[in-house]
Amino acid sequence: MSEGRYRVVIRCPVCGEKYILRGRRTESGEYETGFKRCVCGNAEHLHIDATPE
């Protein structure tokens, strides 16, 4: 089921911002959503939760 879509919730512990995106799982096990970094500039320390749609 690696081709299914996922609801991905990304939370930034630095500023508290929350993003809800849709994405797909890559072959390496990561989620591809197009998200690069938070509005506060944080790009590394993010909490990511994903659930199948």
mmCIF file of the N, C-alpha and C atoms, coordinates in Angstrom:
data_MODEL
# 
_entry.id   MODEL 
# 
loop_
_atom_site.group_PDB 
_atom_site.id 
_atom_site.type_symbol 
_atom_site.label_atom_id 
_atom_site.label_alt_id 
_atom_site.label_comp_id 
_atom_site.label_asym_id 
_atom_site.label_entity_id 
_atom_site.label_seq_id 
_atom_site.pdbx_PDB_ins_code 
_atom_site.Cartn_x 
_atom_site.Cartn_y 
_atom_site.Cartn_z 
_atom_site.occupancy 
_atom_site.B_iso_or_equiv 
_atom_site.pdbx_formal_charge 
_atom_site.auth_seq_id 
_atom_site.auth_comp_id 
_atom_site.auth_asym_id 
_atom_site.auth_atom_id 
_atom_site.pdbx_PDB_model_num 
ATOM 1   N N  . MET A 1 1  ? 0.818  -1.193 0.000  1.00 0.00 ? 1  MET A N  1 
ATOM 2   C CA . MET A 1 1  ? 0.000  0.000  0.000  1.00 0.00 ? 1  MET A CA 1 
ATOM 3   C C  . MET A 1 1  ? 0.864  1.261  0.000  1.00 0.00 ? 1  MET A C  1 
ATOM 4   N N  . SER A 1 2  ? 2.032  1.183  -0.579 1.00 0.00 ? 2  SER A N  1 
ATOM 5   C CA . SER A 1 2  ? 2.941  2.325  -0.611 1.00 0.00 ? 2  SER A CA 1 
ATOM 6   C C  . SER A 1 2  ? 2.474  3.418  -1.569 1.00 0.00 ? 2  SER A C  1 
ATOM 7   N N  . GLU A 1 3  ? 1.456  3.139  -2.385 1.00 0.00 ? 3  GLU A N  1 
ATOM 8   C CA . GLU A 1 3  ? 0.989  4.134  -3.342 1.00 0.00 ? 3  GLU A CA 1 
ATOM 9   C C  . GLU A 1 3  ? -0.178 4.952  -2.819 1.00 0.00 ? 3  GLU A C  1 
ATOM 10  N N  . GLY A 1 4  ? -0.672 4.642  -1.605 1.00 0.00 ? 4  GLY A N  1 
ATOM 11  C CA . GLY A 1 4  ? -1.799 5.369  -1.044 1.00 0.00 ? 4  GLY A CA 1 
ATOM 12  C C  . GLY A 1 4  ? -1.420 6.749  -0.560 1.00 0.00 ? 4  GLY A C  1 
ATOM 13  N N  . ARG A 1 5  ? -2.444 7.566  -0.378 1.00 0.00 ? 5  ARG A N  1 
ATOM 14  C CA . ARG A 1 5  ? -2.212 8.909  0.132  1.00 0.00 ? 5  ARG A CA 1 
ATOM 15  C C  . ARG A 1 5  ? -2.328 8.906  1.640  1.00 0.00 ? 5  ARG A C  1 
ATOM 16  N N  . TYR A 1 6  ? -1.609 9.825  2.259  1.00 0.00 ? 6  TYR A N  1 
ATOM 17  C CA . TYR A 1 6  ? -1.583 9.943  3.708  1.00 0.00 ? 6  TYR A CA 1 
ATOM 18  C C  . TYR A 1 6  ? -1.952 11.358 4.115  1.00 0.00 ? 6  TYR A C  1 
ATOM 19  N N  . ARG A 1 7  ? -2.602 11.471 5.259  1.00 0.00 ? 7  ARG A N  1 
ATOM 20  C CA . ARG A 1 7  ? -2.849 12.769 5.886  1.00 0.00 ? 7  ARG A CA 1 
ATOM 21  C C  . ARG A 1 7  ? -1.677 12.975 6.832  1.00 0.00 ? 7  ARG A C  1 
ATOM 22  N N  . VAL A 1 8  ? -0.877 13.984 6.567  1.00 0.00 ? 8  VAL A N  1 
ATOM 23  C CA . VAL A 1 8  ? 0.349  14.220 7.330  1.00 0.00 ? 8  VAL A CA 1 
ATOM 24  C C  . VAL A 1 8  ? 0.182  15.486 8.162  1.00 0.00 ? 8  VAL A C  1 
ATOM 25  N N  . VAL A 1 9  ? 0.374  15.350 9.470  1.00 0.00 ? 9  VAL A N  1 
ATOM 26  C CA . VAL A 1 9  ? 0.307  16.491 10.379 1.00 0.00 ? 9  VAL A CA 1 
ATOM 27  C C  . VAL A 1 9  ? 1.727  16.792 10.835 1.00 0.00 ? 9  VAL A C  1 
ATOM 28  N N  . ILE A 1 10 ? 2.179  18.010 10.557 1.00 0.00 ? 10 ILE A N  1 
ATOM 29  C CA . ILE A 1 10 ? 3.524  18.439 10.927 1.00 0.00 ? 10 ILE A CA 1 
ATOM 30  C C  . ILE A 1 10 ? 3.388  19.532 11.971 1.00 0.00 ? 10 ILE A C  1 
ATOM 31  N N  . ARG A 1 11 ? 4.026  19.326 13.121 1.00 0.00 ? 11 ARG A N  1 
ATOM 32  C CA . ARG A 1 11 ? 3.989  20.310 14.207 1.00 0.00 ? 11 ARG A CA 1 
ATOM 33  C C  . ARG A 1 11 ? 5.406  20.826 14.480 1.00 0.00 ? 11 ARG A C  1 
ATOM 34  N N  . CYS A 1 12 ? 5.494  22.116 14.660 1.00 0.00 ? 12 CYS A N  1 
ATOM 35  C CA . CYS A 1 12 ? 6.778  22.747 14.966 1.00 0.00 ? 12 CYS A CA 1 
ATOM 36  C C  . CYS A 1 12 ? 6.857  23.007 16.467 1.00 0.00 ? 12 CYS A C  1 
ATOM 37  N N  . PRO A 1 13 ? 7.806  22.369 17.170 1.00 0.00 ? 13 PRO A N  1 
ATOM 38  C CA . PRO A 1 13 ? 7.926  22.601 18.608 1.00 0.00 ? 13 PRO A CA 1 
ATOM 39  C C  . PRO A 1 13 ? 8.538  23.963 18.954 1.00 0.00 ? 13 PRO A C  1 
ATOM 40  N N  . VAL A 1 14 ? 9.128  24.642 17.987 1.00 0.00 ? 14 VAL A N  1 
ATOM 41  C CA . VAL A 1 14 ? 9.760  25.938 18.239 1.00 0.00 ? 14 VAL A CA 1 
ATOM 42  C C  . VAL A 1 14 ? 8.705  27.037 18.385 1.00 0.00 ? 14 VAL A C  1 
ATOM 43  N N  . CYS A 1 15 ? 7.771  27.120 17.428 1.00 0.00 ? 15 CYS A N  1 
ATOM 44  C CA . CYS A 1 15 ? 6.778  28.198 17.467 1.00 0.00 ? 15 CYS A CA 1 
ATOM 45  C C  . CYS A 1 15 ? 5.352  27.698 17.700 1.00 0.00 ? 15 CYS A C  1 
ATOM 46  N N  . GLY A 1 16 ? 5.129  26.372 17.620 1.00 0.00 ? 16 GLY A N  1 
ATOM 47  C CA . GLY A 1 16 ? 3.801  25.820 17.861 1.00 0.00 ? 16 GLY A CA 1 
ATOM 48  C C  . GLY A 1 16 ? 2.912  25.747 16.636 1.00 0.00 ? 16 GLY A C  1 
ATOM 49  N N  . GLU A 1 17 ? 3.414  26.112 15.482 1.00 0.00 ? 17 GLU A N  1 
ATOM 50  C CA . GLU A 1 17 ? 2.625  26.074 14.244 1.00 0.00 ? 17 GLU A CA 1 
ATOM 51  C C  . GLU A 1 17 ? 2.295  24.634 13.872 1.00 0.00 ? 17 GLU A C  1 
ATOM 52  N N  . LYS A 1 18 ? 1.126  24.431 13.245 1.00 0.00 ? 18 LYS A N  1 
ATOM 53  C CA . LYS A 1 18 ? 0.689  23.095 12.836 1.00 0.00 ? 18 LYS A CA 1 
ATOM 54  C C  . LYS A 1 18 ? 0.275  23.136 11.368 1.00 0.00 ? 18 LYS A C  1 
ATOM 55  N N  . TYR A 1 19 ? 0.733  22.161 10.606 1.00 0.00 ? 19 TYR A N  1 
ATOM 56  C CA . TYR A 1 19 ? 0.416  22.059 9.183  1.00 0.00 ? 19 TYR A CA 1 
ATOM 57  C C  . TYR A 1 19 ? -0.266 20.718 8.935  1.00 0.00 ? 19 TYR A C  1 
ATOM 58  N N  . ILE A 1 20 ? -1.341 20.723 8.168  1.00 0.00 ? 20 ILE A N  1 
ATOM 59  C CA . ILE A 1 20 ? -2.020 19.493 7.786  1.00 0.00 ? 20 ILE A CA 1 
ATOM 60  C C  . ILE A 1 20 ? -1.925 19.393 6.267  1.00 0.00 ? 20 ILE A C  1 
ATOM 61  N N  . LEU A 1 21 ? -1.235 18.352 5.792  1.00 0.00 ? 21 LEU A N  1 
ATOM 62  C CA . LEU A 1 21 ? -0.951 18.196 4.369  1.00 0.00 ? 21 LEU A CA 1 
ATOM 63  C C  . LEU A 1 21 ? -1.325 16.795 3.910  1.00 0.00 ? 21 LEU A C  1 
ATOM 64  N N  . ARG A 1 22 ? -1.372 16.610 2.602  1.00 0.00 ? 22 ARG A N  1 
ATOM 65  C CA . ARG A 1 22 ? -1.523 15.286 2.027  1.00 0.00 ? 22 ARG A CA 1 
ATOM 66  C C  . ARG A 1 22 ? -0.219 14.922 1.362  1.00 0.00 ? 22 ARG A C  1 
ATOM 67  N N  . GLY A 1 23 ? 0.118  13.637 1.456  1.00 0.00 ? 23 GLY A N  1 
ATOM 68  C CA . GLY A 1 23 ? 1.367  13.206 0.847  1.00 0.00 ? 23 GLY A CA 1 
ATOM 69  C C  . GLY A 1 23 ? 1.370  11.731 0.549  1.00 0.00 ? 23 GLY A C  1 
ATOM 70  N N  . ARG A 1 24 ? 2.453  11.294 -0.029 1.00 0.00 ? 24 ARG A N  1 
ATOM 71  C CA . ARG A 1 24 ? 2.656  9.890  -0.351 1.00 0.00 ? 24 ARG A CA 1 
ATOM 72  C C  . ARG A 1 24 ? 3.921  9.407  0.317  1.00 0.00 ? 24 ARG A C  1 
ATOM 73  N N  . ARG A 1 25 ? 3.986  8.117  0.557  1.00 0.00 ? 25 ARG A N  1 
ATOM 74  C CA . ARG A 1 25 ? 5.166  7.521  1.179  1.00 0.00 ? 25 ARG A CA 1 
ATOM 75  C C  . ARG A 1 25 ? 6.165  7.158  0.081  1.00 0.00 ? 25 ARG A C  1 
ATOM 76  N N  . THR A 1 26 ? 7.427  7.507  0.293  1.00 0.00 ? 26 THR A N  1 
ATOM 77  C CA . THR A 1 26 ? 8.465  7.197  -0.677 1.00 0.00 ? 26 THR A CA 1 
ATOM 78  C C  . THR A 1 26 ? 9.020  5.802  -0.411 1.00 0.00 ? 26 THR A C  1 
ATOM 79  N N  . GLU A 1 27 ? 9.852  5.323  -1.309 1.00 0.00 ? 27 GLU A N  1 
ATOM 80  C CA . GLU A 1 27 ? 10.461 4.006  -1.148 1.00 0.00 ? 27 GLU A CA 1 
ATOM 81  C C  . GLU A 1 27 ? 11.375 3.951  0.070  1.00 0.00 ? 27 GLU A C  1 
ATOM 82  N N  . SER A 1 28 ? 11.926 5.095  0.470  1.00 0.00 ? 28 SER A N  1 
ATOM 83  C CA . SER A 1 28 ? 12.819 5.136  1.632  1.00 0.00 ? 28 SER A CA 1 
ATOM 84  C C  . SER A 1 28 ? 12.049 5.216  2.953  1.00 0.00 ? 28 SER A C  1 
ATOM 85  N N  . GLY A 1 29 ? 10.716 5.262  2.888  1.00 0.00 ? 29 GLY A N  1 
ATOM 86  C CA . GLY A 1 29 ? 9.901  5.281  4.098  1.00 0.00 ? 29 GLY A CA 1 
ATOM 87  C C  . GLY A 1 29 ? 9.529  6.664  4.599  1.00 0.00 ? 29 GLY A C  1 
ATOM 88  N N  . GLU A 1 30 ? 9.955  7.714  3.900  1.00 0.00 ? 30 GLU A N  1 
ATOM 89  C CA . GLU A 1 30 ? 9.618  9.070  4.306  1.00 0.00 ? 30 GLU A CA 1 
ATOM 90  C C  . GLU A 1 30 ? 8.325  9.498  3.616  1.00 0.00 ? 30 GLU A C  1 
ATOM 91  N N  . TYR A 1 31 ? 7.751  10.606 4.080  1.00 0.00 ? 31 TYR A N  1 
ATOM 92  C CA . TYR A 1 31 ? 6.519  11.130 3.493  1.00 0.00 ? 31 TYR A CA 1 
ATOM 93  C C  . TYR A 1 31 ? 6.843  12.337 2.631  1.00 0.00 ? 31 TYR A C  1 
ATOM 94  N N  . GLU A 1 32 ? 6.406  12.314 1.384  1.00 0.00 ? 32 GLU A N  1 
ATOM 95  C CA . GLU A 1 32 ? 6.652  13.413 0.457  1.00 0.00 ? 32 GLU A CA 1 
ATOM 96  C C  . GLU A 1 32 ? 5.402  14.289 0.397  1.00 0.00 ? 32 GLU A C  1 
ATOM 97  N N  . THR A 1 33 ? 5.515  15.512 0.929  1.00 0.00 ? 33 THR A N  1 
ATOM 98  C CA . THR A 1 33 ? 4.395  16.452 0.928  1.00 0.00 ? 33 THR A CA 1 
ATOM 99  C C  . THR A 1 33 ? 4.748  17.760 0.227  1.00 0.00 ? 33 THR A C  1 
ATOM 100 N N  . GLY A 1 34 ? 6.019  17.991 -0.011 1.00 0.00 ? 34 GLY A N  1 
ATOM 101 C CA . GLY A 1 34 ? 6.453  19.261 -0.568 1.00 0.00 ? 34 GLY A CA 1 
ATOM 102 C C  . GLY A 1 34 ? 6.808  20.266 0.518  1.00 0.00 ? 34 GLY A C  1 
ATOM 103 N N  . PHE A 1 35 ? 6.625  19.890 1.801  1.00 0.00 ? 35 PHE A N  1 
ATOM 104 C CA . PHE A 1 35 ? 6.925  20.773 2.926  1.00 0.00 ? 35 PHE A CA 1 
ATOM 105 C C  . PHE A 1 35 ? 8.434  20.919 3.065  1.00 0.00 ? 35 PHE A C  1 
ATOM 106 N N  . LYS A 1 36 ? 8.918  22.146 3.205  1.00 0.00 ? 36 LYS A N  1 
ATOM 107 C CA . LYS A 1 36 ? 10.357 22.391 3.329  1.00 0.00 ? 36 LYS A CA 1 
ATOM 108 C C  . LYS A 1 36 ? 10.748 22.855 4.726  1.00 0.00 ? 36 LYS A C  1 
ATOM 109 N N  . ARG A 1 37 ? 10.047 23.878 5.260  1.00 0.00 ? 37 ARG A N  1 
ATOM 110 C CA . ARG A 1 37 ? 10.356 24.389 6.594  1.00 0.00 ? 37 ARG A CA 1 
ATOM 111 C C  . ARG A 1 37 ? 9.183  25.202 7.121  1.00 0.00 ? 37 ARG A C  1 
ATOM 112 N N  . CYS A 1 38 ? 9.187  25.407 8.422  1.00 0.00 ? 38 CYS A N  1 
ATOM 113 C CA . CYS A 1 38 ? 8.148  26.175 9.104  1.00 0.00 ? 38 CYS A CA 1 
ATOM 114 C C  . CYS A 1 38 ? 8.335  27.670 8.812  1.00 0.00 ? 38 CYS A C  1 
ATOM 115 N N  . VAL A 1 39 ? 7.302  28.446 9.054  1.00 0.00 ? 39 VAL A N  1 
ATOM 116 C CA . VAL A 1 39 ? 7.397  29.887 8.835  1.00 0.00 ? 39 VAL A CA 1 
ATOM 117 C C  . VAL A 1 39 ? 8.420  30.547 9.757  1.00 0.00 ? 39 VAL A C  1 
ATOM 118 N N  . CYS A 1 40 ? 8.733  29.898 10.899 1.00 0.00 ? 40 CYS A N  1 
ATOM 119 C CA . CYS A 1 40 ? 9.734  30.460 11.816 1.00 0.00 ? 40 CYS A CA 1 
ATOM 120 C C  . CYS A 1 40 ? 11.159 30.122 11.373 1.00 0.00 ? 40 CYS A C  1 
ATOM 121 N N  . GLY A 1 41 ? 11.312 29.311 10.322 1.00 0.00 ? 41 GLY A N  1 
ATOM 122 C CA . GLY A 1 41 ? 12.634 28.969 9.821  1.00 0.00 ? 41 GLY A CA 1 
ATOM 123 C C  . GLY A 1 41 ? 13.113 27.593 10.244 1.00 0.00 ? 41 GLY A C  1 
ATOM 124 N N  . ASN A 1 42 ? 12.388 26.924 11.127 1.00 0.00 ? 42 ASN A N  1 
ATOM 125 C CA . ASN A 1 42 ? 12.766 25.595 11.600 1.00 0.00 ? 42 ASN A CA 1 
ATOM 126 C C  . ASN A 1 42 ? 12.556 24.578 10.477 1.00 0.00 ? 42 ASN A C  1 
ATOM 127 N N  . ALA A 1 43 ? 13.609 23.851 10.135 1.00 0.00 ? 43 ALA A N  1 
ATOM 128 C CA . ALA A 1 43 ? 13.508 22.858 9.068  1.00 0.00 ? 43 ALA A CA 1 
ATOM 129 C C  . ALA A 1 43 ? 13.915 21.458 9.533  1.00 0.00 ? 43 ALA A C  1 
ATOM 130 N N  . GLU A 1 44 ? 14.416 21.325 10.746 1.00 0.00 ? 44 GLU A N  1 
ATOM 131 C CA . GLU A 1 44 ? 14.946 20.041 11.186 1.00 0.00 ? 44 GLU A CA 1 
ATOM 132 C C  . GLU A 1 44 ? 14.190 19.409 12.344 1.00 0.00 ? 44 GLU A C  1 
ATOM 133 N N  . HIS A 1 45 ? 13.790 20.188 13.317 1.00 0.00 ? 45 HIS A N  1 
ATOM 134 C CA . HIS A 1 45 ? 13.158 19.627 14.517 1.00 0.00 ? 45 HIS A CA 1 
ATOM 135 C C  . HIS A 1 45 ? 11.643 19.747 14.394 1.00 0.00 ? 45 HIS A C  1 
ATOM 136 N N  . LEU A 1 46 ? 11.037 18.788 13.705 1.00 0.00 ? 46 LEU A N  1 
ATOM 137 C CA . LEU A 1 46 ? 9.593  18.784 13.478 1.00 0.00 ? 46 LEU A CA 1 
ATOM 138 C C  . LEU A 1 46 ? 9.001  17.457 13.941 1.00 0.00 ? 46 LEU A C  1 
ATOM 139 N N  . HIS A 1 47 ? 7.774  17.502 14.439 1.00 0.00 ? 47 HIS A N  1 
ATOM 140 C CA . HIS A 1 47 ? 7.056  16.294 14.829 1.00 0.00 ? 47 HIS A CA 1 
ATOM 141 C C  . HIS A 1 47 ? 6.093  15.953 13.687 1.00 0.00 ? 47 HIS A C  1 
ATOM 142 N N  . ILE A 1 48 ? 6.221  14.753 13.128 1.00 0.00 ? 48 ILE A N  1 
ATOM 143 C CA . ILE A 1 48 ? 5.423  14.344 11.977 1.00 0.00 ? 48 ILE A CA 1 
ATOM 144 C C  . ILE A 1 48 ? 4.599  13.114 12.325 1.00 0.00 ? 48 ILE A C  1 
ATOM 145 N N  . ASP A 1 49 ? 3.273  13.222 12.112 1.00 0.00 ? 49 ASP A N  1 
ATOM 146 C CA . ASP A 1 49 ? 2.346  12.109 12.290 1.00 0.00 ? 49 ASP A CA 1 
ATOM 147 C C  . ASP A 1 49 ? 1.614  11.899 10.973 1.00 0.00 ? 49 ASP A C  1 
ATOM 148 N N  . ALA A 1 50 ? 1.462  10.640 10.558 1.00 0.00 ? 50 ALA A N  1 
ATOM 149 C CA . ALA A 1 50 ? 0.779  10.357 9.302  1.00 0.00 ? 50 ALA A CA 1 
ATOM 150 C C  . ALA A 1 50 ? -0.240 9.236  9.502  1.00 0.00 ? 50 ALA A C  1 
ATOM 151 N N  . THR A 1 51 ? -1.402 9.408  8.862  1.00 0.00 ? 51 THR A N  1 
ATOM 152 C CA . THR A 1 51 ? -2.435 8.380  8.879  1.00 0.00 ? 51 THR A CA 1 
ATOM 153 C C  . THR A 1 51 ? -2.927 8.178  7.455  1.00 0.00 ? 51 THR A C  1 
ATOM 154 N N  . PRO A 1 52 ? -3.224 6.943  7.076  1.00 0.00 ? 52 PRO A N  1 
ATOM 155 C CA . PRO A 1 52 ? -3.720 6.681  5.710  1.00 0.00 ? 52 PRO A CA 1 
ATOM 156 C C  . PRO A 1 52 ? -5.062 7.356  5.493  1.00 0.00 ? 52 PRO A C  1 
ATOM 157 N N  . GLU A 1 53 ? -5.289 7.812  4.260  1.00 0.00 ? 53 GLU A N  1 
ATOM 158 C CA . GLU A 1 53 ? -6.592 8.409  3.914  1.00 0.00 ? 53 GLU A CA 1 
ATOM 159 C C  . GLU A 1 53 ? -7.510 7.356  3.388  1.00 0.00 ? 53 GLU A C  1 
# 
